[in-house]
Amino acid sequence: MTHQDECPAINDLTALLIEHGPAAMASALATLMNHAMQIEREQVLQAESHQRTADRQGYANGFKPKTLKTRVGRVDLRIPQTRDYRDENGR
């Protein structure tokens, strides 16, 4: 069985877990959550980073560090920031 349609991020996480086992769970969780938050920011802004589009709802503005303490260990996150974003209510 081949997995040709998988996302590169999933392949990286799988390799990390295979190589380091349960000790890598915190790192894998951080990678997965950081990737998901970047995708969410792109969806909210209606544009990828550095992409020019008329539908853009704001701009990516770096990341803010945050640490979560979990059962699998310390999870270091990079929270995506935005600027000039206006939601459907104009806020």
PDB file of N, CA, C and O in Angstrom, chain B, residues numbered from 101:
ATOM      1  N   MET B 101       0.850  -1.176   0.000  1.00  0.00           N
ATOM      2  CA  MET B 101       0.000   0.000   0.000  1.00  0.00           C
ATOM      3  C   MET B 101       0.894   1.237   0.000  1.00  0.00           C
ATOM      4  O   MET B 101       1.788   1.354   0.838  1.00  0.00           O
ATOM      5  N   THR B 102       0.660   2.165  -0.938  1.00  0.00           N
ATOM      6  CA  THR B 102       1.442   3.395  -1.002  1.00  0.00           C
ATOM      7  C   THR B 102       0.608   4.554  -0.476  1.00  0.00           C
ATOM      8  O   THR B 102      -0.622   4.522  -0.508  1.00  0.00           O
ATOM      9  N   HIS B 103       1.301   5.574   0.006  1.00  0.00           N
ATOM     10  CA  HIS B 103       0.641   6.765   0.552  1.00  0.00           C
ATOM     11  C   HIS B 103       1.143   7.986  -0.193  1.00  0.00           C
ATOM     12  O   HIS B 103       1.735   8.879   0.412  1.00  0.00           O
ATOM     13  N   GLN B 104       0.919   8.039  -1.481  1.00  0.00           N
ATOM     14  CA  GLN B 104       1.459   9.112  -2.307  1.00  0.00           C
ATOM     15  C   GLN B 104       0.744  10.438  -2.106  1.00  0.00           C
ATOM     16  O   GLN B 104       1.321  11.493  -2.369  1.00  0.00           O
ATOM     17  N   ASP B 105      -0.490  10.407  -1.648  1.00  0.00           N
ATOM     18  CA  ASP B 105      -1.278  11.628  -1.525  1.00  0.00           C
ATOM     19  C   ASP B 105      -1.139  12.297  -0.163  1.00  0.00           C
ATOM     20  O   ASP B 105      -1.827  13.281   0.109  1.00  0.00           O
ATOM     21  N   GLU B 106      -0.265  11.785   0.694  1.00  0.00           N
ATOM     22  CA  GLU B 106      -0.131  12.345   2.035  1.00  0.00           C
ATOM     23  C   GLU B 106       0.570  13.701   2.008  1.00  0.00           C
ATOM     24  O   GLU B 106       1.348  14.004   1.104  1.00  0.00           O
ATOM     25  N   CYS B 107       0.279  14.483   2.997  1.00  0.00           N
ATOM     26  CA  CYS B 107       0.875  15.801   3.178  1.00  0.00           C
ATOM     27  C   CYS B 107       2.322  15.644   3.669  1.00  0.00           C
ATOM     28  O   CYS B 107       2.593  14.774   4.497  1.00  0.00           O
ATOM     29  N   PRO B 108       3.250  16.464   3.175  1.00  0.00           N
ATOM     30  CA  PRO B 108       4.637  16.379   3.652  1.00  0.00           C
ATOM     31  C   PRO B 108       4.761  16.546   5.168  1.00  0.00           C
ATOM     32  O   PRO B 108       5.627  15.924   5.783  1.00  0.00           O
ATOM     33  N   ALA B 109       3.917  17.369   5.773  1.00  0.00           N
ATOM     34  CA  ALA B 109       3.973  17.558   7.225  1.00  0.00           C
ATOM     35  C   ALA B 109       3.646  16.258   7.953  1.00  0.00           C
ATOM     36  O   ALA B 109       4.264  15.946   8.971  1.00  0.00           O
ATOM     37  N   ILE B 110       2.687  15.506   7.446  1.00  0.00           N
ATOM     38  CA  ILE B 110       2.332  14.221   8.053  1.00  0.00           C
ATOM     39  C   ILE B 110       3.490  13.243   7.913  1.00  0.00           C
ATOM     40  O   ILE B 110       3.792  12.498   8.845  1.00  0.00           O
ATOM     41  N   ASN B 111       4.134  13.241   6.759  1.00  0.00           N
ATOM     42  CA  ASN B 111       5.292  12.370   6.556  1.00  0.00           C
ATOM     43  C   ASN B 111       6.411  12.719   7.536  1.00  0.00           C
ATOM     44  O   ASN B 111       7.056  11.826   8.085  1.00  0.00           O
ATOM     45  N   ASP B 112       6.643  14.013   7.757  1.00  0.00           N
ATOM     46  CA  ASP B 112       7.679  14.445   8.706  1.00  0.00           C
ATOM     47  C   ASP B 112       7.344  14.003  10.125  1.00  0.00           C
ATOM     48  O   ASP B 112       8.219  13.546  10.861  1.00  0.00           O
ATOM     49  N   LEU B 113       6.075  14.141  10.509  1.00  0.00           N
ATOM     50  CA  LEU B 113       5.659  13.739  11.852  1.00  0.00           C
ATOM     51  C   LEU B 113       5.802  12.237  12.043  1.00  0.00           C
ATOM     52  O   LEU B 113       6.248  11.773  13.093  1.00  0.00           O
ATOM     53  N   THR B 114       5.423  11.487  11.027  1.00  0.00           N
ATOM     54  CA  THR B 114       5.536  10.036  11.097  1.00  0.00           C
ATOM     55  C   THR B 114       6.992   9.618  11.263  1.00  0.00           C
ATOM     56  O   THR B 114       7.306   8.766  12.095  1.00  0.00           O
ATOM     57  N   ALA B 115       7.874  10.214  10.477  1.00  0.00           N
ATOM     58  CA  ALA B 115       9.301   9.894  10.571  1.00  0.00           C
ATOM     59  C   ALA B 115       9.844  10.243  11.951  1.00  0.00           C
ATOM     60  O   ALA B 115      10.638   9.491  12.515  1.00  0.00           O
ATOM     61  N   LEU B 116       9.420  11.376  12.495  1.00  0.00           N
ATOM     62  CA  LEU B 116       9.860  11.803  13.821  1.00  0.00           C
ATOM     63  C   LEU B 116       9.440  10.790  14.882  1.00  0.00           C
ATOM     64  O   LEU B 116      10.237  10.412  15.741  1.00  0.00           O
ATOM     65  N   LEU B 117       8.196  10.360  14.815  1.00  0.00           N
ATOM     66  CA  LEU B 117       7.691   9.404  15.801  1.00  0.00           C
ATOM     67  C   LEU B 117       8.329   8.026  15.647  1.00  0.00           C
ATOM     68  O   LEU B 117       8.588   7.348  16.641  1.00  0.00           O
ATOM     69  N   ILE B 118       8.580   7.613  14.417  1.00  0.00           N
ATOM     70  CA  ILE B 118       9.236   6.320  14.198  1.00  0.00           C
ATOM     71  C   ILE B 118      10.652   6.343  14.749  1.00  0.00           C
ATOM     72  O   ILE B 118      11.096   5.381  15.376  1.00  0.00           O
ATOM     73  N   GLU B 119      11.356   7.436  14.515  1.00  0.00           N
ATOM     74  CA  GLU B 119      12.751   7.528  14.943  1.00  0.00           C
ATOM     75  C   GLU B 119      12.900   7.655  16.460  1.00  0.00           C
ATOM     76  O   GLU B 119      13.785   7.033  17.048  1.00  0.00           O
ATOM     77  N   HIS B 120      12.039   8.459  17.099  1.00  0.00           N
ATOM     78  CA  HIS B 120      12.225   8.760  18.527  1.00  0.00           C
ATOM     79  C   HIS B 120      11.164   8.163  19.443  1.00  0.00           C
ATOM     80  O   HIS B 120      11.308   8.222  20.664  1.00  0.00           O
ATOM     81  N   GLY B 121      10.123   7.599  18.891  1.00  0.00           N
ATOM     82  CA  GLY B 121       9.083   6.965  19.699  1.00  0.00           C
ATOM     83  C   GLY B 121       8.300   7.960  20.539  1.00  0.00           C
ATOM     84  O   GLY B 121       8.188   9.130  20.175  1.00  0.00           O
ATOM     85  N   PRO B 122       7.755   7.500  21.668  1.00  0.00           N
ATOM     86  CA  PRO B 122       6.908   8.344  22.514  1.00  0.00           C
ATOM     87  C   PRO B 122       7.599   9.605  23.028  1.00  0.00           C
ATOM     88  O   PRO B 122       6.926  10.581  23.360  1.00  0.00           O
ATOM     89  N   ALA B 123       8.910   9.601  23.097  1.00  0.00           N
ATOM     90  CA  ALA B 123       9.635  10.780  23.578  1.00  0.00           C
ATOM     91  C   ALA B 123       9.437  11.980  22.651  1.00  0.00           C
ATOM     92  O   ALA B 123       9.656  13.120  23.060  1.00  0.00           O
ATOM     93  N   ALA B 124       9.032  11.733  21.427  1.00  0.00           N
ATOM     94  CA  ALA B 124       8.861  12.810  20.451  1.00  0.00           C
ATOM     95  C   ALA B 124       7.425  13.327  20.371  1.00  0.00           C
ATOM     96  O   ALA B 124       7.118  14.155  19.514  1.00  0.00           O
ATOM     97  N   MET B 125       6.550  12.856  21.242  1.00  0.00           N
ATOM     98  CA  MET B 125       5.143  13.258  21.165  1.00  0.00           C
ATOM     99  C   MET B 125       4.945  14.768  21.329  1.00  0.00           C
ATOM    100  O   MET B 125       4.138  15.356  20.609  1.00  0.00           O
ATOM    101  N   ALA B 126       5.649  15.397  22.243  1.00  0.00           N
ATOM    102  CA  ALA B 126       5.502  16.839  22.445  1.00  0.00           C
ATOM    103  C   ALA B 126       5.945  17.597  21.201  1.00  0.00           C
ATOM    104  O   ALA B 126       5.287  18.547  20.777  1.00  0.00           O
ATOM    105  N   SER B 127       7.049  17.178  20.626  1.00  0.00           N
ATOM    106  CA  SER B 127       7.540  17.832  19.415  1.00  0.00           C
ATOM    107  C   SER B 127       6.581  17.623  18.248  1.00  0.00           C
ATOM    108  O   SER B 127       6.335  18.546  17.471  1.00  0.00           O
ATOM    109  N   ALA B 128       6.042  16.414  18.122  1.00  0.00           N
ATOM    110  CA  ALA B 128       5.091  16.120  17.059  1.00  0.00           C
ATOM    111  C   ALA B 128       3.809  16.933  17.233  1.00  0.00           C
ATOM    112  O   ALA B 128       3.261  17.452  16.260  1.00  0.00           O
ATOM    113  N   LEU B 129       3.339  17.041  18.461  1.00  0.00           N
ATOM    114  CA  LEU B 129       2.137  17.824  18.742  1.00  0.00           C
ATOM    115  C   LEU B 129       2.362  19.296  18.404  1.00  0.00           C
ATOM    116  O   LEU B 129       1.490  19.938  17.820  1.00  0.00           O
ATOM    117  N   ALA B 130       3.521  19.831  18.766  1.00  0.00           N
ATOM    118  CA  ALA B 130       3.831  21.227  18.450  1.00  0.00           C
ATOM    119  C   ALA B 130       3.870  21.448  16.945  1.00  0.00           C
ATOM    120  O   ALA B 130       3.320  22.433  16.451  1.00  0.00           O
ATOM    121  N   THR B 131       4.510  20.547  16.211  1.00  0.00           N
ATOM    122  CA  THR B 131       4.587  20.676  14.756  1.00  0.00           C
ATOM    123  C   THR B 131       3.200  20.647  14.135  1.00  0.00           C
ATOM    124  O   THR B 131       2.885  21.465  13.271  1.00  0.00           O
ATOM    125  N   LEU B 132       2.376  19.709  14.571  1.00  0.00           N
ATOM    126  CA  LEU B 132       1.024  19.578  14.033  1.00  0.00           C
ATOM    127  C   LEU B 132       0.174  20.814  14.338  1.00  0.00           C
ATOM    128  O   LEU B 132      -0.513  21.331  13.457  1.00  0.00           O
ATOM    129  N   MET B 133       0.222  21.282  15.581  1.00  0.00           N
ATOM    130  CA  MET B 133      -0.586  22.448  15.957  1.00  0.00           C
ATOM    131  C   MET B 133      -0.111  23.711  15.249  1.00  0.00           C
ATOM    132  O   MET B 133      -0.936  24.512  14.810  1.00  0.00           O
ATOM    133  N   ASN B 134       1.198  23.904  15.130  1.00  0.00           N
ATOM    134  CA  ASN B 134       1.721  25.078  14.436  1.00  0.00           C
ATOM    135  C   ASN B 134       1.294  25.076  12.974  1.00  0.00           C
ATOM    136  O   ASN B 134       0.922  26.116  12.431  1.00  0.00           O
ATOM    137  N   HIS B 135       1.347  23.918  12.340  1.00  0.00           N
ATOM    138  CA  HIS B 135       0.940  23.807  10.939  1.00  0.00           C
ATOM    139  C   HIS B 135      -0.558  24.107  10.787  1.00  0.00           C
ATOM    140  O   HIS B 135      -0.967  24.822   9.872  1.00  0.00           O
ATOM    141  N   ALA B 136      -1.361  23.556  11.690  1.00  0.00           N
ATOM    142  CA  ALA B 136      -2.805  23.783  11.636  1.00  0.00           C
ATOM    143  C   ALA B 136      -3.146  25.262  11.828  1.00  0.00           C
ATOM    144  O   ALA B 136      -4.042  25.781  11.164  1.00  0.00           O
ATOM    145  N   MET B 137      -2.433  25.944  12.736  1.00  0.00           N
ATOM    146  CA  MET B 137      -2.710  27.372  12.963  1.00  0.00           C
ATOM    147  C   MET B 137      -2.314  28.222  11.762  1.00  0.00           C
ATOM    148  O   MET B 137      -2.973  29.220  11.470  1.00  0.00           O
ATOM    149  N   GLN B 138      -1.251  27.842  11.063  1.00  0.00           N
ATOM    150  CA  GLN B 138      -0.872  28.584   9.862  1.00  0.00           C
ATOM    151  C   GLN B 138      -1.927  28.409   8.772  1.00  0.00           C
ATOM    152  O   GLN B 138      -2.269  29.368   8.080  1.00  0.00           O
ATOM    153  N   ILE B 139      -2.439  27.198   8.618  1.00  0.00           N
ATOM    154  CA  ILE B 139      -3.502  26.949   7.641  1.00  0.00           C
ATOM    155  C   ILE B 139      -4.740  27.753   8.002  1.00  0.00           C
ATOM    156  O   ILE B 139      -5.377  28.343   7.130  1.00  0.00           O
ATOM    157  N   GLU B 140      -5.084  27.778   9.289  1.00  0.00           N
ATOM    158  CA  GLU B 140      -6.256  28.544   9.739  1.00  0.00           C
ATOM    159  C   GLU B 140      -6.081  30.030   9.426  1.00  0.00           C
ATOM    160  O   GLU B 140      -7.023  30.675   8.964  1.00  0.00           O
ATOM    161  N   ARG B 141      -4.877  30.590   9.674  1.00  0.00           N
ATOM    162  CA  ARG B 141      -4.641  32.005   9.375  1.00  0.00           C
ATOM    163  C   ARG B 141      -4.815  32.273   7.884  1.00  0.00           C
ATOM    164  O   ARG B 141      -5.408  33.283   7.506  1.00  0.00           O
ATOM    165  N   GLU B 142      -4.307  31.386   7.032  1.00  0.00           N
ATOM    166  CA  GLU B 142      -4.453  31.565   5.588  1.00  0.00           C
ATOM    167  C   GLU B 142      -5.926  31.549   5.184  1.00  0.00           C
ATOM    168  O   GLU B 142      -6.346  32.320   4.321  1.00  0.00           O
ATOM    169  N   GLN B 143      -6.705  30.673   5.807  1.00  0.00           N
ATOM    170  CA  GLN B 143      -8.132  30.604   5.487  1.00  0.00           C
ATOM    171  C   GLN B 143      -8.859  31.862   5.949  1.00  0.00           C
ATOM    172  O   GLN B 143      -9.707  32.386   5.227  1.00  0.00           O
ATOM    173  N   VAL B 144      -8.540  32.345   7.132  1.00  0.00           N
ATOM    174  CA  VAL B 144      -9.183  33.551   7.652  1.00  0.00           C
ATOM    175  C   VAL B 144      -8.831  34.764   6.802  1.00  0.00           C
ATOM    176  O   VAL B 144      -9.699  35.572   6.473  1.00  0.00           O
ATOM    177  N   LEU B 145      -7.557  34.890   6.447  1.00  0.00           N
ATOM    178  CA  LEU B 145      -7.114  36.037   5.638  1.00  0.00           C
ATOM    179  C   LEU B 145      -7.460  35.883   4.168  1.00  0.00           C
ATOM    180  O   LEU B 145      -7.350  36.843   3.406  1.00  0.00           O
ATOM    181  N   GLN B 146      -7.871  34.703   3.761  1.00  0.00           N
ATOM    182  CA  GLN B 146      -8.202  34.375   2.379  1.00  0.00           C
ATOM    183  C   GLN B 146      -7.023  34.596   1.442  1.00  0.00           C
ATOM    184  O   GLN B 146      -7.199  35.013   0.296  1.00  0.00           O
ATOM    185  N   ALA B 147      -5.817  34.314   1.938  1.00  0.00           N
ATOM    186  CA  ALA B 147      -4.595  34.422   1.139  1.00  0.00           C
ATOM    187  C   ALA B 147      -3.463  33.715   1.878  1.00  0.00           C
ATOM    188  O   ALA B 147      -3.413  33.713   3.108  1.00  0.00           O
ATOM    189  N   GLU B 148      -2.559  33.118   1.111  1.00  0.00           N
ATOM    190  CA  GLU B 148      -1.376  32.514   1.703  1.00  0.00           C
ATOM    191  C   GLU B 148      -0.357  33.603   2.010  1.00  0.00           C
ATOM    192  O   GLU B 148      -0.498  34.735   1.548  1.00  0.00           O
ATOM    193  N   SER B 149       0.667  33.265   2.786  1.00  0.00           N
ATOM    194  CA  SER B 149       1.718  34.235   3.082  1.00  0.00           C
ATOM    195  C   SER B 149       2.360  34.710   1.785  1.00  0.00           C
ATOM    196  O   SER B 149       2.668  33.903   0.908  1.00  0.00           O
ATOM    197  N   HIS B 150       2.556  35.994   1.667  1.00  0.00           N
ATOM    198  CA  HIS B 150       3.194  36.640   0.510  1.00  0.00           C
ATOM    199  C   HIS B 150       2.360  36.557  -0.768  1.00  0.00           C
ATOM    200  O   HIS B 150       2.857  36.919  -1.835  1.00  0.00           O
ATOM    201  N   GLN B 151       1.128  36.101  -0.699  1.00  0.00           N
ATOM    202  CA  GLN B 151       0.270  36.021  -1.874  1.00  0.00           C
ATOM    203  C   GLN B 151      -0.517  37.317  -2.019  1.00  0.00           C
ATOM    204  O   GLN B 151      -1.064  37.828  -1.041  1.00  0.00           O
ATOM    205  N   ARG B 152      -0.575  37.843  -3.227  1.00  0.00           N
ATOM    206  CA  ARG B 152      -1.350  39.047  -3.517  1.00  0.00           C
ATOM    207  C   ARG B 152      -2.690  38.640  -4.101  1.00  0.00           C
ATOM    208  O   ARG B 152      -2.747  37.919  -5.098  1.00  0.00           O
ATOM    209  N   THR B 153      -3.766  39.101  -3.482  1.00  0.00           N
ATOM    210  CA  THR B 153      -5.098  38.780  -3.976  1.00  0.00           C
ATOM    211  C   THR B 153      -6.077  39.872  -3.557  1.00  0.00           C
ATOM    212  O   THR B 153      -5.921  40.486  -2.502  1.00  0.00           O
ATOM    213  N   ALA B 154      -7.071  40.104  -4.380  1.00  0.00           N
ATOM    214  CA  ALA B 154      -8.085  41.119  -4.080  1.00  0.00           C
ATOM    215  C   ALA B 154      -8.986  40.693  -2.915  1.00  0.00           C
ATOM    216  O   ALA B 154      -9.609  41.542  -2.279  1.00  0.00           O
ATOM    217  N   ASP B 155      -9.059  39.403  -2.634  1.00  0.00           N
ATOM    218  CA  ASP B 155      -9.925  38.883  -1.575  1.00  0.00           C
ATOM    219  C   ASP B 155      -9.284  38.914  -0.196  1.00  0.00           C
ATOM    220  O   ASP B 155      -9.925  38.550   0.790  1.00  0.00           O
ATOM    221  N   ARG B 156      -8.040  39.339  -0.111  1.00  0.00           N
ATOM    222  CA  ARG B 156      -7.294  39.331   1.155  1.00  0.00           C
ATOM    223  C   ARG B 156      -8.050  40.134   2.215  1.00  0.00           C
ATOM    224  O   ARG B 156      -8.529  41.236   1.945  1.00  0.00           O
ATOM    225  N   GLN B 157      -8.153  39.571   3.429  1.00  0.00           N
ATOM    226  CA  GLN B 157      -8.877  40.188   4.537  1.00  0.00           C
ATOM    227  C   GLN B 157      -7.968  40.774   5.612  1.00  0.00           C
ATOM    228  O   GLN B 157      -8.453  41.158   6.676  1.00  0.00           O
ATOM    229  N   GLY B 158      -6.679  40.850   5.365  1.00  0.00           N
ATOM    230  CA  GLY B 158      -5.713  41.347   6.331  1.00  0.00           C
ATOM    231  C   GLY B 158      -4.348  40.817   5.964  1.00  0.00           C
ATOM    232  O   GLY B 158      -4.152  40.321   4.854  1.00  0.00           O
ATOM    233  N   TYR B 159      -3.403  40.914   6.877  1.00  0.00           N
ATOM    234  CA  TYR B 159      -2.030  40.524   6.586  1.00  0.00           C
ATOM    235  C   TYR B 159      -1.451  39.676   7.705  1.00  0.00           C
ATOM    236  O   TYR B 159      -1.750  39.882   8.882  1.00  0.00           O
ATOM    237  N   ALA B 160      -0.617  38.720   7.318  1.00  0.00           N
ATOM    238  CA  ALA B 160       0.131  37.933   8.290  1.00  0.00           C
ATOM    239  C   ALA B 160       1.158  38.860   8.929  1.00  0.00           C
ATOM    240  O   ALA B 160       1.792  39.663   8.245  1.00  0.00           O
ATOM    241  N   ASN B 161       1.316  38.743  10.236  1.00  0.00           N
ATOM    242  CA  ASN B 161       2.204  39.656  10.952  1.00  0.00           C
ATOM    243  C   ASN B 161       3.049  38.898  11.984  1.00  0.00           C
ATOM    244  O   ASN B 161       3.057  39.246  13.164  1.00  0.00           O
ATOM    245  N   GLY B 162       3.756  37.864  11.529  1.00  0.00           N
ATOM    246  CA  GLY B 162       4.667  37.145  12.400  1.00  0.00           C
ATOM    247  C   GLY B 162       3.988  36.181  13.343  1.00  0.00           C
ATOM    248  O   GLY B 162       2.848  35.769  13.127  1.00  0.00           O
ATOM    249  N   PHE B 163       4.715  35.824  14.404  1.00  0.00           N
ATOM    250  CA  PHE B 163       4.251  34.818  15.345  1.00  0.00           C
ATOM    251  C   PHE B 163       4.540  35.261  16.768  1.00  0.00           C
ATOM    252  O   PHE B 163       5.470  36.028  17.020  1.00  0.00           O
ATOM    253  N   LYS B 164       3.728  34.766  17.695  1.00  0.00           N
ATOM    254  CA  LYS B 164       3.914  35.034  19.111  1.00  0.00           C
ATOM    255  C   LYS B 164       4.191  33.685  19.799  1.00  0.00           C
ATOM    256  O   LYS B 164       3.413  32.745  19.632  1.00  0.00           O
ATOM    257  N   PRO B 165       5.280  33.578  20.563  1.00  0.00           N
ATOM    258  CA  PRO B 165       5.574  32.302  21.218  1.00  0.00           C
ATOM    259  C   PRO B 165       4.634  32.034  22.392  1.00  0.00           C
ATOM    260  O   PRO B 165       4.234  32.947  23.115  1.00  0.00           O
ATOM    261  N   LYS B 166       4.299  30.771  22.557  1.00  0.00           N
ATOM    262  CA  LYS B 166       3.462  30.350  23.687  1.00  0.00           C
ATOM    263  C   LYS B 166       3.855  28.923  24.045  1.00  0.00           C
ATOM    264  O   LYS B 166       4.105  28.101  23.164  1.00  0.00           O
ATOM    265  N   THR B 167       3.908  28.636  25.325  1.00  0.00           N
ATOM    266  CA  THR B 167       4.256  27.300  25.795  1.00  0.00           C
ATOM    267  C   THR B 167       3.071  26.690  26.527  1.00  0.00           C
ATOM    268  O   THR B 167       2.481  27.314  27.409  1.00  0.00           O
ATOM    269  N   LEU B 168       2.733  25.471  26.151  1.00  0.00           N
ATOM    270  CA  LEU B 168       1.693  24.715  26.844  1.00  0.00           C
ATOM    271  C   LEU B 168       2.360  23.593  27.618  1.00  0.00           C
ATOM    272  O   LEU B 168       3.276  22.945  27.114  1.00  0.00           O
ATOM    273  N   LYS B 169       1.905  23.363  28.837  1.00  0.00           N
ATOM    274  CA  LYS B 169       2.377  22.227  29.615  1.00  0.00           C
ATOM    275  C   LYS B 169       1.321  21.136  29.489  1.00  0.00           C
ATOM    276  O   LYS B 169       0.178  21.317  29.908  1.00  0.00           O
ATOM    277  N   THR B 170       1.706  20.009  28.912  1.00  0.00           N
ATOM    278  CA  THR B 170       0.770  18.917  28.671  1.00  0.00           C
ATOM    279  C   THR B 170       1.301  17.636  29.302  1.00  0.00           C
ATOM    280  O   THR B 170       2.405  17.613  29.846  1.00  0.00           O
ATOM    281  N   ARG B 171       0.512  16.576  29.226  1.00  0.00           N
ATOM    282  CA  ARG B 171       0.937  15.282  29.756  1.00  0.00           C
ATOM    283  C   ARG B 171       2.114  14.710  28.982  1.00  0.00           C
ATOM    284  O   ARG B 171       2.903  13.938  29.527  1.00  0.00           O
ATOM    285  N   VAL B 172       2.236  15.088  27.706  1.00  0.00           N
ATOM    286  CA  VAL B 172       3.338  14.554  26.900  1.00  0.00           C
ATOM    287  C   VAL B 172       4.582  15.424  27.010  1.00  0.00           C
ATOM    288  O   VAL B 172       5.615  15.104  26.423  1.00  0.00           O
ATOM    289  N   GLY B 173       4.494  16.510  27.751  1.00  0.00           N
ATOM    290  CA  GLY B 173       5.634  17.395  27.945  1.00  0.00           C
ATOM    291  C   GLY B 173       5.316  18.820  27.540  1.00  0.00           C
ATOM    292  O   GLY B 173       4.169  19.172  27.264  1.00  0.00           O
ATOM    293  N   ARG B 174       6.335  19.608  27.512  1.00  0.00           N
ATOM    294  CA  ARG B 174       6.209  21.026  27.161  1.00  0.00           C
ATOM    295  C   ARG B 174       6.049  21.160  25.645  1.00  0.00           C
ATOM    296  O   ARG B 174       6.840  20.602  24.884  1.00  0.00           O
ATOM    297  N   VAL B 175       5.023  21.901  25.208  1.00  0.00           N
ATOM    298  CA  VAL B 175       4.741  22.096  23.789  1.00  0.00           C
ATOM    299  C   VAL B 175       4.949  23.569  23.476  1.00  0.00           C
ATOM    300  O   VAL B 175       4.192  24.423  23.936  1.00  0.00           O
ATOM    301  N   ASP B 176       5.980  23.862  22.690  1.00  0.00           N
ATOM    302  CA  ASP B 176       6.284  25.239  22.301  1.00  0.00           C
ATOM    303  C   ASP B 176       5.569  25.567  21.003  1.00  0.00           C
ATOM    304  O   ASP B 176       5.832  24.962  19.964  1.00  0.00           O
ATOM    305  N   LEU B 177       4.659  26.531  21.075  1.00  0.00           N
ATOM    306  CA  LEU B 177       3.859  26.906  19.910  1.00  0.00           C
ATOM    307  C   LEU B 177       4.288  28.261  19.363  1.00  0.00           C
ATOM    308  O   LEU B 177       4.881  29.083  20.062  1.00  0.00           O
ATOM    309  N   ARG B 178       3.966  28.465  18.088  1.00  0.00           N
ATOM    310  CA  ARG B 178       4.172  29.747  17.420  1.00  0.00           C
ATOM    311  C   ARG B 178       2.782  30.209  16.962  1.00  0.00           C
ATOM    312  O   ARG B 178       2.278  29.752  15.936  1.00  0.00           O
ATOM    313  N   ILE B 179       2.177  31.107  17.721  1.00  0.00           N
ATOM    314  CA  ILE B 179       0.819  31.571  17.438  1.00  0.00           C
ATOM    315  C   ILE B 179       0.874  32.616  16.318  1.00  0.00           C
ATOM    316  O   ILE B 179       1.500  33.663  16.487  1.00  0.00           O
ATOM    317  N   PRO B 180       0.226  32.346  15.174  1.00  0.00           N
ATOM    318  CA  PRO B 180       0.249  33.310  14.073  1.00  0.00           C
ATOM    319  C   PRO B 180      -0.477  34.603  14.440  1.00  0.00           C
ATOM    320  O   PRO B 180      -1.550  34.575  15.042  1.00  0.00           O
ATOM    321  N   GLN B 181       0.114  35.720  14.075  1.00  0.00           N
ATOM    322  CA  GLN B 181      -0.479  37.034  14.332  1.00  0.00           C
ATOM    323  C   GLN B 181      -0.946  37.633  13.007  1.00  0.00           C
ATOM    324  O   GLN B 181      -0.428  37.289  11.945  1.00  0.00           O
ATOM    325  N   THR B 182      -1.921  38.526  13.078  1.00  0.00           N
ATOM    326  CA  THR B 182      -2.416  39.227  11.887  1.00  0.00           C
ATOM    327  C   THR B 182      -2.484  40.723  12.169  1.00  0.00           C
ATOM    328  O   THR B 182      -2.422  41.162  13.318  1.00  0.00           O
ATOM    329  N   ARG B 183      -2.612  41.487  11.098  1.00  0.00           N
ATOM    330  CA  ARG B 183      -2.864  42.922  11.242  1.00  0.00           C
ATOM    331  C   ARG B 183      -3.843  43.343  10.155  1.00  0.00           C
ATOM    332  O   ARG B 183      -3.916  42.717   9.098  1.00  0.00           O
ATOM    333  N   ASP B 184      -4.582  44.387  10.416  1.00  0.00           N
ATOM    334  CA  ASP B 184      -5.594  44.916   9.504  1.00  0.00           C
ATOM    335  C   ASP B 184      -6.664  43.904   9.145  1.00  0.00           C
ATOM    336  O   ASP B 184      -7.279  44.004   8.083  1.00  0.00           O
ATOM    337  N   TYR B 185      -6.900  42.913  10.028  1.00  0.00           N
ATOM    338  CA  TYR B 185      -7.945  41.925   9.777  1.00  0.00           C
ATOM    339  C   TYR B 185      -9.275  42.472  10.251  1.00  0.00           C
ATOM    340  O   TYR B 185      -9.382  43.019  11.348  1.00  0.00           O
ATOM    341  N   ARG B 186     -10.279  42.320   9.420  1.00  0.00           N
ATOM    342  CA  ARG B 186     -11.652  42.709   9.771  1.00  0.00           C
ATOM    343  C   ARG B 186     -12.557  41.502   9.582  1.00  0.00           C
ATOM    344  O   ARG B 186     -12.611  40.933   8.492  1.00  0.00           O
ATOM    345  N   ASP B 187     -13.269  41.104  10.632  1.00  0.00           N
ATOM    346  CA  ASP B 187     -14.188  40.004  10.495  1.00  0.00           C
ATOM    347  C   ASP B 187     -15.493  40.477   9.839  1.00  0.00           C
ATOM    348  O   ASP B 187     -15.604  41.631   9.425  1.00  0.00           O
ATOM    349  N   GLU B 188     -16.466  39.585   9.749  1.00  0.00           N
ATOM    350  CA  GLU B 188     -17.730  39.925   9.076  1.00  0.00           C
ATOM    351  C   GLU B 188     -18.490  41.046   9.776  1.00  0.00           C
ATOM    352  O   GLU B 188     -19.384  41.648   9.181  1.00  0.00           O
ATOM    353  N   ASN B 189     -18.147  41.338  11.041  1.00  0.00           N
ATOM    354  CA  ASN B 189     -18.803  42.421  11.777  1.00  0.00           C
ATOM    355  C   ASN B 189     -18.002  43.714  11.748  1.00  0.00           C
ATOM    356  O   ASN B 189     -18.365  44.685  12.412  1.00  0.00           O
ATOM    357  N   GLY B 190     -16.912  43.734  10.980  1.00  0.00           N
ATOM    358  CA  GLY B 190     -16.109  44.940  10.867  1.00  0.00           C
ATOM    359  C   GLY B 190     -15.139  45.150  12.015  1.00  0.00           C
ATOM    360  O   GLY B 190     -14.563  46.229  12.152  1.00  0.00           O
ATOM    361  N   ARG B 191     -14.947  44.103  12.863  1.00  0.00           N
ATOM    362  CA  ARG B 191     -14.023  44.219  14.010  1.00  0.00           C
ATOM    363  C   ARG B 191     -12.676  43.666  13.659  1.00  0.00           C
ATOM    364  O   ARG B 191     -11.769  43.675  14.491  1.00  0.00           O
TER     365      ARG B 191
END
